[in-house]
Amino acid sequence: MLSYIYSAFFWIGFLAVVPYLALVAYGAYGCPEQNLKTKYNAKWALVTGGSSGIGAAIVRKLASQGLNIVVAALDDQTLVKFKADIQKEFPSLEFRFVPCDLSTPDGQGYMDAVKKATSDIDVQILCNNAGFITTGCFADITLGRNMANYHTNVTAGVLLTHHFLNRMIDTGKSGLITFTSSSAGFIPNPMSALYSSTKIFLTTFAASLAAETVEDKVDVLVVHPSPINSNFYSNAGKMSALLSAQKISSPPSVIAETICRNAGKVVVADQGPITVIMKIVLAKVLDWNVFTEIMKLALRFNGDYKAMKVRRNIKSQ
Ligand SMILES: NC(=O)c1ccc[n+]([C@@H]2O[C@H](COP(=O)([O-])OP(=O)(O)OC[C@H]3O[C@@H](n4cnc5c(N)ncnc54)[C@H](OP(=O)(O)O)[C@@H]3O)[C@@H](O)[C@H]2O)c1
């Protein structure tokens, strides 16, 4: 009897981890880099948050493959500098810039601007990449900031994907839609509750979409980066878990390479060892419900929580 139980545990563990690792190995080592311009017979790509970090690396990689690119990003000095640099680096290519704030609730302003900038071109590669993290207890962060975070990370990707996916289907052109998600979505993330929730939304959305669009010849790819050295951390506030992650971060170019290797090959790309270890240990070995209970008991001892939780003067009745 005991031997059946051991054997059952072995097979459950084997089936949970080995096919996953095989897929990770295929994505990381079995897929050579592809030229996405050739693969999708495409002329244009659009990258959100394309002015810095991962987005800028995606822009550079796609431009090096000969694609013209629409860059949608905040109207700030980062965009001004990136605009000058990228045009100098790739003088033979065409770039269009849509300075916009993706944090608005209905997307009206930026969707109109994006549609105007792309009405005469076929965008066949859409990289939904813009996003940021807000740290602290959800109740202590203003609702406006929380919702801006939500709309940038989620709403913008949904609206842009709906628009460009329909354009691809209506024109019969093949294409690629990518999402920059995060391993933060694998687990409950107190002190950045909204961020991790928006990221797991992107992952589930992309994974569901990928099956629907196979017959339309539109590939969907969602990437879970291991820590990447970018402004993400400088904009995140002083949270020790994030500062530690930054110390072991890789350059943004690894995500651009992951996209070019994995497009059309896998749907979910868990990039780098940190993401893979997190997926195995925190999402496969340790049960999610159990992890949640541990988190609930342990958070009060966490240094970030102690430092960031705002202690209120309780109003007496
Ligand atoms: N870095 C990591 O370790 C890591 C790990 C997992 C996932 N990610 C995800 O990767 C994506 C890219 O982040 P990154 O690391 O490259 O950070 P980043 O350097 O800060 O880039 C974020 C980009 O998004 C833009 N952006 C932010 N808010 C915006 C808004 N409201 N409207 C329009 N554009 C906006 C930024 O514009 P400005 O530069 O003008 O602010 C910037 O171009 C994010 O979705 C992030 O969640 C990052």
The ligand as an SDF file (V2000), in Angstrom:
LIG
                    3D

 48 52  0  0  0  0  0  0  0  0999 V2000
   12.5810   45.1300  -14.7420 N   0  0  0  0  0  0  0  0  0  0  0  0
   12.1580   43.9750  -14.2780 C   0  0  0  0  0  0  0  0  0  0  0  0
   12.8450   43.2840  -13.5000 O   0  0  0  0  0  0  0  0  0  0  0  0
   10.8200   43.4450  -14.7020 C   0  0  0  0  0  0  0  0  0  0  0  0
   10.4710   42.1610  -14.3020 C   0  0  0  0  0  0  0  0  0  0  0  0
    9.2490   41.6510  -14.6760 C   0  0  0  0  0  0  0  0  0  0  0  0
    8.3950   42.4160  -15.4650 C   0  0  0  0  0  0  0  0  0  0  0  0
    8.7520   43.6660  -15.8400 N   0  0  0  0  0  0  0  0  0  0  0  0
    7.8120   44.4330  -16.6810 C   0  0  0  0  0  0  0  0  0  0  0  0
    8.4900   44.8700  -17.8340 O   0  0  0  0  0  0  0  0  0  0  0  0
    7.8010   46.0020  -18.3820 C   0  0  0  0  0  0  0  0  0  0  0  0
    8.8100   47.0550  -18.7720 C   0  0  0  0  0  0  0  0  0  0  0  0
    9.4340   47.5300  -17.5850 O   0  0  0  0  0  0  0  0  0  0  0  0
   10.9700   47.9250  -17.5320 P   0  0  0  0  0  0  0  0  0  0  0  0
   11.6300   47.0020  -16.5990 O   0  0  0  0  0  0  0  0  0  0  0  0
   11.5300   48.0690  -18.8900 O   0  0  0  0  0  0  0  0  0  0  0  0
   10.8380   49.3300  -16.7750 O   0  0  0  0  0  0  0  0  0  0  0  0
   11.0400   50.8210  -17.3140 P   0  0  0  0  0  0  0  0  0  0  0  0
   12.4210   51.0140  -17.7910 O   0  0  0  0  0  0  0  0  0  0  0  0
   10.5380   51.6990  -16.2200 O   0  0  0  0  0  0  0  0  0  0  0  0
   10.0720   50.8990  -18.5800 O   0  0  0  0  0  0  0  0  0  0  0  0
    8.6850   51.0560  -18.4560 C   0  0  0  0  0  0  0  0  0  0  0  0
    8.1760   51.7310  -19.6910 C   0  0  0  0  0  0  0  0  0  0  0  0
    6.7600   51.9390  -19.5750 O   0  0  0  0  0  0  0  0  0  0  0  0
    6.4930   53.3300  -19.7720 C   0  0  0  0  0  0  0  0  0  0  0  0
    5.3530   53.7580  -19.0070 N   0  0  0  0  0  0  0  0  0  0  0  0
    5.1920   53.7010  -17.6530 C   0  0  0  0  0  0  0  0  0  0  0  0
    4.0070   54.2340  -17.3260 N   0  0  0  0  0  0  0  0  0  0  0  0
    3.4190   54.6360  -18.4750 C   0  0  0  0  0  0  0  0  0  0  0  0
    2.2070   55.2800  -18.7910 C   0  0  0  0  0  0  0  0  0  0  0  0
    1.3140   55.6300  -17.8500 N   0  0  0  0  0  0  0  0  0  0  0  0
    1.9290   55.5620  -20.0800 N   0  0  0  0  0  0  0  0  0  0  0  0
    2.8190   55.2480  -21.0410 C   0  0  0  0  0  0  0  0  0  0  0  0
    3.9900   54.6410  -20.8190 N   0  0  0  0  0  0  0  0  0  0  0  0
    4.2860   54.3400  -19.5540 C   0  0  0  0  0  0  0  0  0  0  0  0
    7.7500   54.0260  -19.2990 C   0  0  0  0  0  0  0  0  0  0  0  0
    7.8360   55.3410  -19.7730 O   0  0  0  0  0  0  0  0  0  0  0  0
    8.8590   56.3630  -18.9690 P   0  0  0  0  0  0  0  0  0  0  0  0
   10.2340   55.7870  -19.1660 O   0  0  0  0  0  0  0  0  0  0  0  0
    8.6770   57.6620  -19.6020 O   0  0  0  0  0  0  0  0  0  0  0  0
    8.4410   56.3340  -17.5160 O   0  0  0  0  0  0  0  0  0  0  0  0
    8.8030   53.1080  -19.8950 C   0  0  0  0  0  0  0  0  0  0  0  0
    8.9680   53.3540  -21.2760 O   0  0  0  0  0  0  0  0  0  0  0  0
    6.8040   46.4450  -17.3160 C   0  0  0  0  0  0  0  0  0  0  0  0
    5.5180   46.0300  -17.6940 O   0  0  0  0  0  0  0  0  0  0  0  0
    7.2620   45.7000  -16.0740 C   0  0  0  0  0  0  0  0  0  0  0  0
    6.1780   45.4240  -15.2160 O   0  0  0  0  0  0  0  0  0  0  0  0
    9.9480   44.2020  -15.4700 C   0  0  0  0  0  0  0  0  0  0  0  0
  1  2  1  0
  2  3  2  0
  2  4  1  0
  4  5  1  0
  4 48  2  0
  5  6  2  0
  6  7  1  0
  7  8  2  0
  8  9  1  0
  8 48  1  0
  9 10  1  0
  9 46  1  0
 10 11  1  0
 11 12  1  0
 11 44  1  0
 12 13  1  0
 13 14  1  0
 14 15  2  0
 14 16  1  0
 14 17  1  0
 17 18  1  0
 18 19  2  0
 18 20  1  0
 18 21  1  0
 21 22  1  0
 22 23  1  0
 23 24  1  0
 23 42  1  0
 24 25  1  0
 25 26  1  0
 25 36  1  0
 26 27  1  0
 26 35  1  0
 27 28  2  0
 28 29  1  0
 29 30  1  0
 29 35  2  0
 30 31  1  0
 30 32  2  0
 32 33  1  0
 33 34  2  0
 34 35  1  0
 36 37  1  0
 36 42  1  0
 37 38  1  0
 38 39  2  0
 38 40  1  0
 38 41  1  0
 42 43  1  0
 44 45  1  0
 44 46  1  0
 46 47  1  0
M  CHG  2   8   1  16  -1
M  END
$$$$
